[in-house]
Amino acid sequence: MAAVGCKEKPKGFDKFNPNAPVFVDVAVAATQVVDKSVEVTGSVLATESIELRPETNGRITYLQVPEGKLVQAGTVLAKLNDADLQAQLEKIKVQLELATINEQRNSQLLKVKGINQSDYDISLQQVKSSRADLAYTQSLIDKTIVKAPFTGQIGLRQVSLGAYINTTTTIATLQKTDKLKIDFTLPEMYEQYVKIGKSIKVEGIESTNAKMNANIFAIEPQINATTRNIKVRAQLQGKMLPGAYVKVYLAETSKKPSIMVPTNVIIPESKSKQIAIVKMGIAQLVDVETGYRTSGAVEITKGLNVGDSVIVAGMLFVKPGSKIKVGKTLTMLEITK
C-alpha cells in the first residue's frame, strides 16, 4: 500500500507572520495637577514628661502622690529620711555662730592693732568655711525631697511609705498635658511635604474620630543615616492621651504638574522600570523613574516626555522594534482618574 501524504493546509489556518503589526491602544502623556498626599504614623507626646526619682538613696518618711490628679509646680510629693543630715546641719550652725563671733571680735582687735592681719584672716576663713559646709549640707537635705518640677498630671504611684529607694527608683510619672505634640517620621523623598508652620491632619486609631489639626514647629536638621527618614514634630490642636498611635496626613507643600500613567503599564526589570511607547509606528521600551503613587496610577519623574504615546492595552505581544497599529488613542487623564 502506498502512503499518501496530505500537503494541503486545512482551511482557516494562517501561518504566523512575525512581521505583522501588533494592534494596541495608546494614551498620550500629558501633565496634570495631582493632589498628592502621604500617610505616615506618629505618636502623641506630652509637652513635658518625666519619671519622678530621688536624687539620693534613703527610706521614704513622707509620701503624698495624688494618683491621676493635677499637681502644681513645687508640690512636695515625697521625702526621704534626713535625720543624720539635719543633725549635721545643726552642728554646722553652731560652728558658724561661734566662728562669726570670733571673727567679729578679731575685727575689733585688728582695728586697734591688738592682733596681726594673719590671725584675723584665719578667723574670717573659718566663717567662710562654715558657711560653705552649711550650704553643702542644706543641698544634701534638699536632695531628699522630691517635688513636682512643673504643673502637670501625676501618674500611678510605684512605691510605698517606708520603702528604701535609690536614684533609679521611679516614684511616679508626671505629664504636662495641656498642650500635646506629635512626633512622626517620613522617607527623605517626601522632604518637600514638610515645612515649619505647615498645617497637617491627624487622626486617631479609632476610625470614628474626626481628624484634628496640627502645626509643624520643628524638623530634625539631619536625615537618619540608618533609616533614611526625617523626624518631624508638630503641635496638636486637640486632646488625646500621650503615647497614643495616630495617622498623619501630609499634602504636598507646592503643587506641580506631573505626568501620571496607569500602574499596569510599568514593566518591572531587575534594576530598572520600563514603559512601552510608540514612535513612528515602532514600539520602544524606555527606562523611567517613578514617584508619587495612587491606587491606580503612578507619577513618572524621569524618562517620559509630554506627547509620548504610551501603550496602555495590547502589550502582551509587544517587543522592542515591533510594528504597531494603533486602535484607540486615549487621553492620559481619562485612564488615571
GUDRENMAR-484789 format. One record per residue (C-alpha): x, z, y; residue number from 1. Coordinates in pm, 1 decimal, m for minus. Example, Ala and Ser with C-alpha at 12.3 -4.5 7.8 and 13.67 -1.06 7.14 Angstrom:
2
<c1->1230.0 | c3->780.0 | c2->m450.0 | num->1>
<c1->1367.0 | c3->714.0 | c2->m106.0 | num->2>
***
This chain:
337
<c1->0.0 | c3->0.0 | c2->0.0 | num->1>
<c1->139.1 | c3->m91.9 | c2->338.7 | num->2>
<c1->147.9 | c3->175.0 | c2->605.2 | num->3>
<c1->m36.9 | c3->77.4 | c2->915.9 | num->4>
<c1->72.7 | c3->243.2 | c2->1245.7 | num->5>
<c1->m160.0 | c3->260.5 | c2->1540.5 | num->6>
<c1->25.3 | c3->166.5 | c2->1855.2 | num->7>
<c1->m273.1 | c3->165.9 | c2->2082.9 | num->8>
<c1->m328.3 | c3->468.2 | c2->2315.0 | num->9>
<c1->m658.8 | c3->647.2 | c2->2291.1 | num->10>
<c1->m893.7 | c3->566.4 | c2->2570.4 | num->11>
<c1->m880.6 | c3->809.9 | c2->2859.0 | num->12>
<c1->m516.2 | c3->909.6 | c2->2800.5 | num->13>
<c1->m299.4 | c3->871.4 | c2->3111.7 | num->14>
<c1->75.1 | c3->906.7 | c2->3099.1 | num->15>
<c1->210.7 | c3->1187.8 | c2->3320.8 | num->16>
<c1->372.1 | c3->1047.3 | c2->3631.9 | num->17>
<c1->628.8 | c3->1289.3 | c2->3778.2 | num->18>
<c1->634.0 | c3->1086.9 | c2->4099.8 | num->19>
<c1->262.4 | c3->1120.3 | c2->4158.5 | num->20>
<c1->177.9 | c3->1314.5 | c2->4477.6 | num->21>
<c1->54.6 | c3->1671.5 | c2->4447.1 | num->22>
<c1->m275.3 | c3->1749.7 | c2->4613.5 | num->23>
<c1->m259.6 | c3->2063.9 | c2->4828.5 | num->24>
<c1->m433.3 | c3->2235.4 | c2->5115.8 | num->25>
<c1->m225.6 | c3->2337.0 | c2->5417.5 | num->26>
<c1->m262.2 | c3->2562.9 | c2->5719.1 | num->27>
<c1->m83.4 | c3->2505.7 | c2->6046.1 | num->28>
<c1->133.2 | c3->2800.6 | c2->6154.0 | num->29>
<c1->28.6 | c3->2943.8 | c2->6489.7 | num->30>
<c1->81.5 | c3->3264.5 | c2->6681.9 | num->31>
<c1->m187.8 | c3->3526.6 | c2->6719.1 | num->32>
<c1->m206.4 | c3->3873.4 | c2->6868.3 | num->33>
<c1->m249.2 | c3->4132.1 | c2->6593.4 | num->34>
<c1->m342.0 | c3->4495.9 | c2->6644.2 | num->35>
<c1->m50.6 | c3->4636.3 | c2->6446.4 | num->36>
<c1->m76.3 | c3->4994.4 | c2->6327.6 | num->37>
<c1->124.8 | c3->5213.5 | c2->6095.3 | num->38>
<c1->5.0 | c3->5513.7 | c2->5895.6 | num->39>
<c1->254.4 | c3->5789.7 | c2->5813.7 | num->40>
<c1->224.6 | c3->6150.8 | c2->5703.1 | num->41>
<c1->313.8 | c3->6458.7 | c2->5901.9 | num->42>
<c1->292.7 | c3->6836.9 | c2->5913.4 | num->43>
<c1->136.0 | c3->7075.6 | c2->6162.8 | num->44>
<c1->370.5 | c3->7331.8 | c2->6319.3 | num->45>
<c1->306.6 | c3->7633.3 | c2->6537.3 | num->46>
<c1->460.0 | c3->7629.3 | c2->6884.2 | num->47>
<c1->667.7 | c3->7929.7 | c2->6781.2 | num->48>
<c1->704.7 | c3->8063.3 | c2->6426.6 | num->49>
<c1->931.2 | c3->8336.5 | c2->6290.9 | num->50>
<c1->974.9 | c3->8575.4 | c2->5999.7 | num->51>
<c1->994.0 | c3->8932.5 | c2->6128.2 | num->52>
<c1->1303.5 | c3->9102.7 | c2->5986.1 | num->53>
<c1->1502.1 | c3->9412.7 | c2->6088.7 | num->54>
<c1->1849.6 | c3->9383.0 | c2->6237.7 | num->55>
<c1->1981.1 | c3->9668.0 | c2->6021.9 | num->56>
<c1->1920.2 | c3->9841.6 | c2->5689.9 | num->57>
<c1->1708.8 | c3->10152.5 | c2->5654.0 | num->58>
<c1->1391.3 | c3->10326.4 | c2->5540.8 | num->59>
<c1->1064.9 | c3->10243.6 | c2->5718.2 | num->60>
<c1->930.4 | c3->10550.1 | c2->5904.1 | num->61>
<c1->667.5 | c3->10368.2 | c2->6111.8 | num->62>
<c1->467.2 | c3->10056.4 | c2->6019.6 | num->63>
<c1->180.6 | c3->9906.4 | c2->6216.4 | num->64>
<c1->114.2 | c3->9543.1 | c2->6116.8 | num->65>
<c1->m242.5 | c3->9433.1 | c2->6205.5 | num->66>
<c1->m269.7 | c3->9154.5 | c2->5949.0 | num->67>
<c1->m420.3 | c3->8833.6 | c2->6084.9 | num->68>
<c1->m461.2 | c3->8979.4 | c2->6433.2 | num->69>
<c1->m323.2 | c3->8874.7 | c2->6769.8 | num->70>
<c1->m36.6 | c3->9094.1 | c2->6890.7 | num->71>
<c1->117.6 | c3->9099.0 | c2->7234.4 | num->72>
<c1->484.2 | c3->9039.4 | c2->7306.2 | num->73>
<c1->681.4 | c3->9365.2 | c2->7286.6 | num->74>
<c1->440.5 | c3->9541.7 | c2->7047.9 | num->75>
<c1->628.2 | c3->9777.4 | c2->6814.1 | num->76>
<c1->545.3 | c3->9677.0 | c2->6457.9 | num->77>
<c1->793.3 | c3->9883.7 | c2->6255.3 | num->78>
<c1->1064.4 | c3->10148.5 | c2->6291.9 | num->79>
<c1->1346.2 | c3->10244.6 | c2->6059.8 | num->80>
<c1->1492.7 | c3->10591.8 | c2->6011.9 | num->81>
<c1->1726.4 | c3->10659.7 | c2->6306.8 | num->82>
<c1->1770.6 | c3->11037.8 | c2->6282.3 | num->83>
<c1->2150.7 | c3->11014.3 | c2->6248.5 | num->84>
<c1->2175.8 | c3->10779.6 | c2->6544.0 | num->85>
<c1->1954.0 | c3->10998.4 | c2->6759.4 | num->86>
<c1->2177.9 | c3->11298.4 | c2->6682.0 | num->87>
<c1->2485.7 | c3->11095.1 | c2->6767.3 | num->88>
<c1->2319.7 | c3->10984.9 | c2->7091.7 | num->89>
<c1->2256.9 | c3->11344.9 | c2->7196.6 | num->90>
<c1->2617.9 | c3->11432.9 | c2->7123.0 | num->91>
<c1->2743.3 | c3->11147.4 | c2->7339.3 | num->92>
<c1->2509.4 | c3->11250.6 | c2->7621.8 | num->93>
<c1->2665.9 | c3->11597.9 | c2->7621.6 | num->94>
<c1->3014.7 | c3->11448.3 | c2->7622.5 | num->95>
<c1->2919.7 | c3->11219.5 | c2->7907.8 | num->96>
<c1->2778.2 | c3->11508.3 | c2->8109.4 | num->97>
<c1->3096.7 | c3->11709.4 | c2->8062.9 | num->98>
<c1->3318.2 | c3->11410.9 | c2->8143.8 | num->99>
<c1->3117.2 | c3->11340.3 | c2->8458.7 | num->100>
<c1->3155.0 | c3->11698.0 | c2->8582.0 | num->101>
<c1->3528.8 | c3->11688.0 | c2->8511.0 | num->102>
<c1->3565.2 | c3->11352.8 | c2->8692.9 | num->103>
<c1->3380.4 | c3->11483.6 | c2->8999.7 | num->104>
<c1->3597.3 | c3->11797.0 | c2->9010.3 | num->105>
<c1->3918.7 | c3->11594.7 | c2->8982.0 | num->106>
<c1->3794.2 | c3->11361.4 | c2->9253.3 | num->107>
<c1->3773.0 | c3->11654.1 | c2->9495.5 | num->108>
<c1->4114.6 | c3->11777.7 | c2->9391.4 | num->109>
<c1->4263.5 | c3->11433.6 | c2->9439.6 | num->110>
<c1->4140.1 | c3->11422.3 | c2->9797.0 | num->111>
<c1->4333.1 | c3->11740.1 | c2->9879.8 | num->112>
<c1->4624.5 | c3->11629.2 | c2->9661.5 | num->113>
<c1->4558.0 | c3->11905.0 | c2->9412.2 | num->114>
<c1->4625.9 | c3->11664.9 | c2->9123.1 | num->115>
<c1->4804.8 | c3->11334.8 | c2->9094.4 | num->116>
<c1->4634.7 | c3->10997.0 | c2->9058.2 | num->117>
<c1->4710.0 | c3->10961.5 | c2->8685.2 | num->118>
<c1->4522.5 | c3->11282.2 | c2->8598.4 | num->119>
<c1->4216.9 | c3->11159.3 | c2->8785.6 | num->120>
<c1->4235.6 | c3->10818.1 | c2->8617.5 | num->121>
<c1->4225.4 | c3->10988.3 | c2->8276.9 | num->122>
<c1->3908.4 | c3->11179.6 | c2->8366.5 | num->123>
<c1->3748.1 | c3->10860.5 | c2->8503.7 | num->124>
<c1->3837.5 | c3->10674.9 | c2->8185.6 | num->125>
<c1->3666.5 | c3->10945.1 | c2->7977.8 | num->126>
<c1->3344.2 | c3->10891.7 | c2->8176.8 | num->127>
<c1->3353.6 | c3->10515.6 | c2->8123.8 | num->128>
<c1->3430.9 | c3->10557.0 | c2->7753.0 | num->129>
<c1->3137.3 | c3->10797.0 | c2->7706.1 | num->130>
<c1->2903.4 | c3->10557.0 | c2->7885.3 | num->131>
<c1->3017.3 | c3->10273.3 | c2->7659.3 | num->132>
<c1->2961.1 | c3->10490.7 | c2->7349.7 | num->133>
<c1->2616.4 | c3->10579.2 | c2->7481.5 | num->134>
<c1->2523.5 | c3->10210.2 | c2->7532.0 | num->135>
<c1->2656.6 | c3->10117.1 | c2->7187.6 | num->136>
<c1->2463.8 | c3->10392.6 | c2->7009.8 | num->137>
<c1->2147.8 | c3->10303.3 | c2->7200.6 | num->138>
<c1->2185.5 | c3->9941.3 | c2->7086.6 | num->139>
<c1->2205.6 | c3->10060.3 | c2->6723.7 | num->140>
<c1->1884.5 | c3->10257.0 | c2->6775.4 | num->141>
<c1->1715.7 | c3->9952.9 | c2->6928.5 | num->142>
<c1->1803.5 | c3->9754.3 | c2->6614.6 | num->143>
<c1->1595.3 | c3->9996.5 | c2->6406.3 | num->144>
<c1->1283.0 | c3->9893.8 | c2->6599.2 | num->145>
<c1->1101.2 | c3->9569.8 | c2->6511.4 | num->146>
<c1->897.3 | c3->9426.9 | c2->6799.8 | num->147>
<c1->691.5 | c3->9112.8 | c2->6844.1 | num->148>
<c1->916.1 | c3->8875.2 | c2->7043.5 | num->149>
<c1->618.9 | c3->8673.2 | c2->7169.8 | num->150>
<c1->239.5 | c3->8689.6 | c2->7174.5 | num->151>
<c1->102.2 | c3->8541.9 | c2->6854.0 | num->152>
<c1->m97.9 | c3->8584.6 | c2->6537.2 | num->153>
<c1->65.2 | c3->8803.1 | c2->6275.4 | num->154>
<c1->52.5 | c3->8719.1 | c2->5906.9 | num->155>
<c1->19.6 | c3->8928.9 | c2->5593.4 | num->156>
<c1->225.4 | c3->9246.0 | c2->5559.7 | num->157>
<c1->500.5 | c3->9217.6 | c2->5297.4 | num->158>
<c1->634.4 | c3->9579.0 | c2->5290.4 | num->159>
<c1->501.6 | c3->9935.0 | c2->5276.1 | num->160>
<c1->568.6 | c3->10251.4 | c2->5470.7 | num->161>
<c1->868.5 | c3->10439.2 | c2->5326.2 | num->162>
<c1->1027.4 | c3->10130.5 | c2->5171.5 | num->163>
<c1->1402.4 | c3->10079.7 | c2->5208.8 | num->164>
<c1->1462.6 | c3->9733.7 | c2->5353.7 | num->165>
<c1->1758.0 | c3->9529.1 | c2->5471.9 | num->166>
<c1->1821.5 | c3->9240.3 | c2->5709.2 | num->167>
<c1->1692.3 | c3->8983.3 | c2->5455.8 | num->168>
<c1->1356.1 | c3->9157.3 | c2->5403.7 | num->169>
<c1->1055.9 | c3->8986.1 | c2->5563.9 | num->170>
<c1->806.6 | c3->9233.3 | c2->5708.0 | num->171>
<c1->553.0 | c3->8965.0 | c2->5810.0 | num->172>
<c1->533.9 | c3->8629.0 | c2->5984.3 | num->173>
<c1->436.7 | c3->8566.6 | c2->6345.2 | num->174>
<c1->284.5 | c3->8238.5 | c2->6464.1 | num->175>
<c1->204.2 | c3->8123.0 | c2->6814.4 | num->176>
<c1->m97.4 | c3->7900.8 | c2->6751.9 | num->177>
<c1->m241.5 | c3->7845.2 | c2->7099.4 | num->178>
<c1->m57.0 | c3->7512.8 | c2->7101.4 | num->179>
<c1->35.7 | c3->7312.8 | c2->6791.9 | num->180>
<c1->295.5 | c3->7048.8 | c2->6715.7 | num->181>
<c1->303.9 | c3->6760.0 | c2->6469.7 | num->182>
<c1->628.8 | c3->6656.6 | c2->6300.0 | num->183>
<c1->643.5 | c3->6321.1 | c2->6123.6 | num->184>
<c1->895.2 | c3->6055.3 | c2->6021.9 | num->185>
<c1->872.5 | c3->5679.2 | c2->6008.1 | num->186>
<c1->1111.2 | c3->5399.8 | c2->5898.0 | num->187>
<c1->1356.0 | c3->5275.5 | c2->6157.8 | num->188>
<c1->1197.5 | c3->4927.2 | c2->6152.7 | num->189>
<c1->899.3 | c3->5082.2 | c2->6336.7 | num->190>
<c1->1106.8 | c3->5231.0 | c2->6616.0 | num->191>
<c1->909.8 | c3->5029.3 | c2->6873.9 | num->192>
<c1->594.6 | c3->5217.1 | c2->6770.0 | num->193>
<c1->710.1 | c3->5547.7 | c2->6921.7 | num->194>
<c1->774.3 | c3->5632.8 | c2->7284.6 | num->195>
<c1->784.9 | c3->5954.5 | c2->7487.8 | num->196>
<c1->439.4 | c3->6022.3 | c2->7633.1 | num->197>
<c1->257.8 | c3->5784.2 | c2->7399.0 | num->198>
<c1->m81.4 | c3->5893.9 | c2->7265.9 | num->199>
<c1->m136.9 | c3->5878.5 | c2->6889.3 | num->200>
<c1->m419.3 | c3->5959.1 | c2->6649.8 | num->201>
<c1->m403.5 | c3->6240.3 | c2->6392.1 | num->202>
<c1->m638.7 | c3->6303.5 | c2->6100.8 | num->203>
<c1->m654.4 | c3->6599.3 | c2->5863.2 | num->204>
<c1->m669.1 | c3->6575.2 | c2->5485.7 | num->205>
<c1->m1048.2 | c3->6611.3 | c2->5492.8 | num->206>
<c1->m1194.9 | c3->6265.0 | c2->5535.6 | num->207>
<c1->m1490.5 | c3->6413.8 | c2->5726.5 | num->208>
<c1->m1264.3 | c3->6542.5 | c2->6001.4 | num->209>
<c1->m1269.7 | c3->6346.4 | c2->6325.5 | num->210>
<c1->m941.3 | c3->6201.9 | c2->6444.7 | num->211>
<c1->m761.7 | c3->6408.9 | c2->6706.7 | num->212>
<c1->m527.6 | c3->6300.7 | c2->6982.7 | num->213>
<c1->m162.1 | c3->6396.3 | c2->7010.8 | num->214>
<c1->109.7 | c3->6306.5 | c2->7259.6 | num->215>
<c1->467.9 | c3->6231.0 | c2->7159.5 | num->216>
<c1->707.1 | c3->6452.3 | c2->7356.6 | num->217>
<c1->1032.0 | c3->6439.0 | c2->7158.0 | num->218>
<c1->1217.2 | c3->6190.3 | c2->6937.3 | num->219>
<c1->1526.4 | c3->6275.0 | c2->6732.9 | num->220>
<c1->1813.5 | c3->6090.2 | c2->6906.8 | num->221>
<c1->1960.2 | c3->5967.7 | c2->6578.4 | num->222>
<c1->1831.3 | c3->5799.8 | c2->6262.8 | num->223>
<c1->1869.9 | c3->5990.3 | c2->5936.2 | num->224>
<c1->2157.1 | c3->5815.9 | c2->5756.6 | num->225>
<c1->2016.7 | c3->5902.2 | c2->5413.0 | num->226>
<c1->1650.7 | c3->5805.3 | c2->5450.5 | num->227>
<c1->1684.4 | c3->5565.4 | c2->5747.0 | num->228>
<c1->1388.8 | c3->5740.6 | c2->5907.4 | num->229>
<c1->1321.7 | c3->5852.4 | c2->6262.7 | num->230>
<c1->1190.9 | c3->6205.9 | c2->6321.6 | num->231>
<c1->924.7 | c3->6242.6 | c2->6590.2 | num->232>
<c1->742.6 | c3->6544.2 | c2->6735.8 | num->233>
<c1->404.8 | c3->6536.6 | c2->6914.9 | num->234>
<c1->180.3 | c3->6790.1 | c2->7088.2 | num->235>
<c1->m153.8 | c3->6818.9 | c2->6909.6 | num->236>
<c1->m471.8 | c3->6835.0 | c2->7116.7 | num->237>
<c1->m686.6 | c3->7024.6 | c2->6871.5 | num->238>
<c1->m698.4 | c3->7316.2 | c2->6629.0 | num->239>
<c1->m554.3 | c3->7318.1 | c2->6277.4 | num->240>
<c1->m363.0 | c3->7561.2 | c2->6059.2 | num->241>
<c1->17.5 | c3->7546.8 | c2->6080.9 | num->242>
<c1->163.1 | c3->7381.1 | c2->5772.2 | num->243>
<c1->m137.7 | c3->7151.1 | c2->5725.1 | num->244>
<c1->m85.4 | c3->6796.2 | c2->5597.9 | num->245>
<c1->m201.5 | c3->6522.4 | c2->5835.2 | num->246>
<c1->m213.0 | c3->6145.7 | c2->5860.4 | num->247>
<c1->m62.7 | c3->5997.9 | c2->6175.3 | num->248>
<c1->m175.2 | c3->5658.2 | c2->6303.6 | num->249>
<c1->60.9 | c3->5467.6 | c2->6531.1 | num->250>
<c1->m18.1 | c3->5148.5 | c2->6719.9 | num->251>
<c1->244.1 | c3->4906.5 | c2->6846.7 | num->252>
<c1->362.7 | c3->5001.1 | c2->7194.3 | num->253>
<c1->357.7 | c3->4643.7 | c2->7327.7 | num->254>
<c1->152.6 | c3->4370.9 | c2->7161.8 | num->255>
<c1->340.1 | c3->4046.3 | c2->7096.4 | num->256>
<c1->211.5 | c3->3722.3 | c2->6938.6 | num->257>
<c1->305.4 | c3->3691.9 | c2->6571.9 | num->258>
<c1->290.3 | c3->3426.7 | c2->6301.6 | num->259>
<c1->70.5 | c3->3561.9 | c2->6021.5 | num->260>
<c1->34.3 | c3->3396.5 | c2->5679.9 | num->261>
<c1->m166.7 | c3->3490.8 | c2->5369.7 | num->262>
<c1->20.2 | c3->3726.1 | c2->5138.0 | num->263>
<c1->m19.6 | c3->3492.4 | c2->4838.3 | num->264>
<c1->185.5 | c3->3211.4 | c2->4996.4 | num->265>
<c1->502.1 | c3->3423.9 | c2->4984.5 | num->266>
<c1->725.1 | c3->3321.5 | c2->4689.5 | num->267>
<c1->943.1 | c3->3621.7 | c2->4596.9 | num->268>
<c1->1300.0 | c3->3549.7 | c2->4487.5 | num->269>
<c1->1566.4 | c3->3791.9 | c2->4370.1 | num->270>
<c1->1744.0 | c3->3800.5 | c2->4705.5 | num->271>
<c1->1501.0 | c3->3633.2 | c2->4942.3 | num->272>
<c1->1141.8 | c3->3536.9 | c2->5017.3 | num->273>
<c1->1029.8 | c3->3174.6 | c2->5049.2 | num->274>
<c1->734.2 | c3->2973.7 | c2->5176.4 | num->275>
<c1->642.1 | c3->2616.6 | c2->5078.7 | num->276>
<c1->584.4 | c3->2382.5 | c2->5373.0 | num->277>
<c1->519.0 | c3->2011.3 | c2->5411.3 | num->278>
<c1->737.7 | c3->1786.0 | c2->5625.5 | num->279>
<c1->696.3 | c3->1409.5 | c2->5635.8 | num->280>
<c1->485.3 | c3->1426.0 | c2->5320.0 | num->281>
<c1->757.2 | c3->1608.2 | c2->5122.9 | num->282>
<c1->748.9 | c3->1971.7 | c2->5002.4 | num->283>
<c1->1022.0 | c3->2206.0 | c2->5119.5 | num->284>
<c1->1097.3 | c3->2571.5 | c2->5046.2 | num->285>
<c1->1219.6 | c3->2774.9 | c2->5343.9 | num->286>
<c1->1364.0 | c3->3126.6 | c2->5341.0 | num->287>
<c1->1167.3 | c3->3370.3 | c2->5556.2 | num->288>
<c1->1179.0 | c3->3730.9 | c2->5668.2 | num->289>
<c1->863.3 | c3->3940.3 | c2->5676.9 | num->290>
<c1->744.7 | c3->4225.2 | c2->5897.0 | num->291>
<c1->407.7 | c3->4386.3 | c2->5952.4 | num->292>
<c1->150.5 | c3->4367.2 | c2->5671.3 | num->293>
<c1->m224.9 | c3->4390.5 | c2->5649.8 | num->294>
<c1->m446.4 | c3->4394.7 | c2->5341.1 | num->295>
<c1->m430.7 | c3->4015.0 | c2->5305.1 | num->296>
<c1->m168.5 | c3->3882.5 | c2->5546.3 | num->297>
<c1->195.1 | c3->3931.4 | c2->5636.1 | num->298>
<c1->391.9 | c3->3866.4 | c2->5953.4 | num->299>
<c1->675.2 | c3->3613.1 | c2->5941.3 | num->300>
<c1->952.4 | c3->3723.4 | c2->6173.7 | num->301>
<c1->1206.0 | c3->3453.8 | c2->6088.1 | num->302>
<c1->1217.9 | c3->3118.3 | c2->5908.8 | num->303>
<c1->880.0 | c3->2970.7 | c2->6007.2 | num->304>
<c1->801.3 | c3->2785.0 | c2->6328.2 | num->305>
<c1->477.7 | c3->2727.6 | c2->6513.5 | num->306>
<c1->324.8 | c3->2397.3 | c2->6396.5 | num->307>
<c1->473.0 | c3->2406.1 | c2->6043.3 | num->308>
<c1->228.5 | c3->2302.6 | c2->5771.0 | num->309>
<c1->221.3 | c3->2584.5 | c2->5517.3 | num->310>
<c1->90.2 | c3->2511.3 | c2->5168.1 | num->311>
<c1->m188.9 | c3->2758.9 | c2->5102.2 | num->312>
<c1->m355.1 | c3->2606.2 | c2->4792.7 | num->313>
<c1->m224.2 | c3->2394.6 | c2->4503.9 | num->314>
<c1->126.3 | c3->2546.3 | c2->4498.9 | num->315>
<c1->139.7 | c3->2567.7 | c2->4119.2 | num->316>
<c1->282.8 | c3->2218.0 | c2->4073.6 | num->317>
<c1->480.6 | c3->2201.8 | c2->4395.3 | num->318>
<c1->858.8 | c3->2176.1 | c2->4374.2 | num->319>
<c1->1119.2 | c3->2106.9 | c2->4642.7 | num->320>
<c1->1110.2 | c3->1733.6 | c2->4712.0 | num->321>
<c1->764.2 | c3->1680.2 | c2->4563.4 | num->322>
<c1->546.1 | c3->1420.5 | c2->4730.0 | num->323>
<c1->245.7 | c3->1585.0 | c2->4887.3 | num->324>
<c1->m103.1 | c3->1460.3 | c2->4955.3 | num->325>
<c1->m291.4 | c3->1691.0 | c2->5188.4 | num->326>
<c1->m653.3 | c3->1762.8 | c2->5109.1 | num->327>
<c1->m769.9 | c3->2014.5 | c2->5369.1 | num->328>
<c1->m594.8 | c3->2116.4 | c2->5688.0 | num->329>
<c1->m694.6 | c3->2464.5 | c2->5797.2 | num->330>
<c1->m605.5 | c3->2689.5 | c2->6087.5 | num->331>
<c1->m398.2 | c3->2996.3 | c2->6005.0 | num->332>
<c1->m636.5 | c3->3218.2 | c2->6198.8 | num->333>
<c1->m923.4 | c3->3126.0 | c2->5963.3 | num->334>
<c1->m744.8 | c3->3243.9 | c2->5649.1 | num->335>
<c1->m570.3 | c3->3553.3 | c2->5785.1 | num->336>
<c1->m869.7 | c3->3733.5 | c2->5936.6 | num->337>
***
